[in-house]
Amino acid sequence: MHTRLNMQDWKIAENGTDGTTDLRPWAVDVKTDISRIDIEAVCPDNTKREIWIEINDDQFVVHAYDPDHDEPVNVRITKSGILVDSDDRGEKPLNYDTDRYERMEAFVKQMAGMTTPEEEFEAEGGEFDGITYEDVDEYVADISDERLCSEYATFMEMVRAAKELVK
C-alpha cells in the first residue's frame, strides 16, 4: 500500500505561527507491506528524511536516515528497554545534551537582544543628550568612558558565559 500525505509543523495547527515556523508543507510518502513500513519526507528545501520500521529479532526497530549520513540511526525497542546505535555517527549525536543546547540557545538569544551603536544611532535619529551626530562613528567616538567600561564588563561576562558553554 502507498499513501501520499502533505504535513506541516504541528505548531501551526495548535498554536498558530510565531513568524519563524516554516508554513510550507512536507510531502510524505508512506509505503507498507507485511514486513516493513517505509516513510519518506521531502522537505520544502527538497532534502529528504527517511525512516523505515520493521520487526527484527524480537525488537521493534526504527531506522532513521538524514541527508548528511550514509548509515541510519537505529532505535531498537526491546522487551525491557530502548537501544540506540549508529555506524557512522559515533556517540556524540546519540548522547545529545539537550540542557546544554537550551543554555546555548538562551545565550544566543541574550546576545541577539543586545543593541549595537548602529541600532541606537538609527533609533534616535543621530541625536543623544541634545547632541546631533553626523554619523555613527562620530557617536561611538563620543561615548563616555563610564559607558565604555560598563559595555566592556558586559562583554567580558558574555565571554565567560560562552566559555562555560563550550567546556
DAPENOR-V924485 format. One record per pair of residues at least 4 apart in sequence whose ideal C-beta (glycine too) atoms are under 6 Angstrom apart, sorted by the first residue. I is the first residue (numbers start at 1). J is the second residue. If there is no record, write none. Layout:
# DAPENOR-V924485
<<I:J> <I:J>>
This chain:
# DAPENOR-V924485
<<1:32> <2:31> <3:30> <4:29> <5:28> <6:25> <7:26> <7:28> <8:12> <8:25> <9:21> <10:14> <11:15> <11:21> <12:17> <17:21> <24:44> <26:41> <26:43> <27:42> <28:41> <29:40> <30:39> <31:38> <32:37> <36:52> <36:54> <37:53> <38:52> <39:51> <40:48> <40:50> <41:49> <42:48> <43:47> <47:67> <49:66> <50:65> <51:62> <51:64> <52:63> <53:62> <54:61> <55:60> <56:61> <59:76> <59:78> <60:77> <61:76> <62:75> <63:72> <63:74> <64:72> <64:73> <65:72> <69:88> <70:88> <71:87> <71:88> <73:86> <74:85> <75:84> <76:83> <77:82> <84:94> <89:93> <91:95> <103:165> <104:165> <107:161> <115:119> <115:120> <117:136> <117:140> <118:136> <121:126> <121:136> <121:139> <124:128> <126:132> <126:133> <127:132> <133:138> <133:139> <134:138> <143:147> <143:148>>
